[in-house]
Amino acid sequence: QVQLVESGGGLVQAGGSLRLSCAASGRTFNTMGWFRQTPGKEREFVAAISWGGSSSSYAASVKGRFTISRDNTKNTLYLQMNSLKPEDTAVYYCAQGRSRLPTTATNEYDSWGRGTQVTVSS
């Protein structure tokens, strides 16, 4: 099973930007995704990208502000987050999917990182 390690989280003011990275311990041939979770709430889908990068999917709440990308030569997944809002505050997790097509369903992902905290102040 691939090991995933997120980085790049932190504290930023509303309107600012952050870039999250997710390093995989080996090659990932399936779709990769980003999810986020706040205390007391279900983990929610943020974005996903196919293995080749040609297909991606976003949650409505982040579309137009966040961009998911991957560099398969470096086994790394990215999430560029612009125009951040206080409601984007959460722990962000990367995950590897069970198939090669982007999916929003949490149960379609079988490897998860430990998460990185993103805090957006107003």
C-alpha positions in Angstrom: 0.0 0.0 0.0 1.4 3.4 -0.9 2.3 5.8 1.9 1.1 9.4 1.5 2.5 12.5 3.3 0.9 15.9 3.0 2.7 19.2 3.5 2.2 22.9 2.9 -0.6 23.7 5.3 -0.5 26.7 7.6 -2.1 29.9 8.6 -3.1 32.5 6.0 -5.4 35.5 5.8 -8.6 35.5 3.8 -7.9 36.1 0.1 -4.4 34.5 0.4 -3.0 31.4 -1.2 -1.4 28.1 -0.2 -0.1 25.2 -2.1 -0.4 21.8 -0.6 1.8 18.8 -1.7 1.3 15.1 -1.2 4.3 12.9 -1.6 3.7 9.2 -2.4 6.2 6.5 -1.4 5.8 4.9 -4.7 4.2 5.1 -8.1 0.5 5.8 -8.0 -1.3 4.6 -11.1 -4.8 5.5 -10.0 -6.8 8.7 -9.5 -5.7 10.9 -6.6 -7.8 13.2 -4.5 -7.9 15.8 -1.9 -10.5 15.8 0.9 -10.9 18.0 4.0 -12.5 17.7 7.4 -13.5 19.9 10.3 -14.3 18.8 13.8 -17.7 17.2 14.1 -18.2 17.0 10.4 -17.9 14.3 7.7 -14.8 14.2 5.6 -15.7 16.0 2.3 -14.4 15.8 -1.2 -12.4 18.7 -2.5 -10.8 17.7 -5.8 -9.6 14.6 -7.8 -7.4 14.0 -10.8 -7.0 11.0 -13.1 -3.7 9.2 -13.3 -2.7 11.0 -16.5 -4.0 14.3 -15.4 -6.3 14.8 -18.3 -9.5 14.6 -16.2 -10.3 16.4 -12.9 -13.2 17.1 -10.7 -13.9 19.7 -8.1 -16.4 20.4 -5.3 -18.7 23.3 -6.1 -17.4 25.2 -3.1 -13.8 25.4 -4.5 -14.3 25.4 -8.2 -12.5 28.3 -9.8 -10.3 28.9 -6.7 -8.5 25.6 -6.3 -6.4 23.7 -8.9 -5.4 20.0 -8.5 -2.3 18.7 -10.4 0.1 15.9 -10.2 3.7 15.2 -11.3 4.0 11.5 -11.8 7.7 11.7 -12.3 8.0 12.9 -8.7 5.1 10.8 -7.4 3.6 14.1 -6.0 0.1 15.5 -5.9 -0.6 19.2 -5.5 -3.5 21.5 -4.6 -3.1 25.1 -5.4 -5.6 27.1 -3.2 -6.3 30.7 -4.1 -8.7 33.3 -2.8 -9.0 31.4 0.4 -12.0 31.9 2.7 -12.4 31.2 6.4 -14.7 28.4 5.6 -11.8 26.6 3.8 -10.3 26.1 7.3 -9.9 22.3 7.8 -7.5 19.4 7.9 -6.7 18.5 4.3 -6.0 14.9 3.3 -4.7 13.4 0.1 -5.8 9.9 -0.9 -5.3 7.3 -3.7 -8.4 6.0 -5.4 -9.2 2.5 -6.4 -9.6 3.3 -10.1 -8.1 5.5 -12.7 -11.1 7.8 -13.1 -11.8 10.8 -10.7 -14.4 10.0 -8.2 -15.9 12.1 -5.3 -16.9 9.2 -3.1 -14.7 8.8 0.0 -15.1 5.0 0.0 -13.6 4.8 -3.5 -10.2 5.8 -1.9 -8.1 3.2 -0.1 -4.9 5.0 0.9 -4.9 8.1 3.0 -2.3 10.5 4.4 -2.4 11.9 7.9 -3.5 15.4 6.9 -2.2 18.9 7.0 -4.0 21.8 8.8 -5.1 24.8 6.8 -6.4 27.8 8.8 -7.8 30.9 7.1 -8.2 33.9 9.3 -10.8 36.6 8.5 
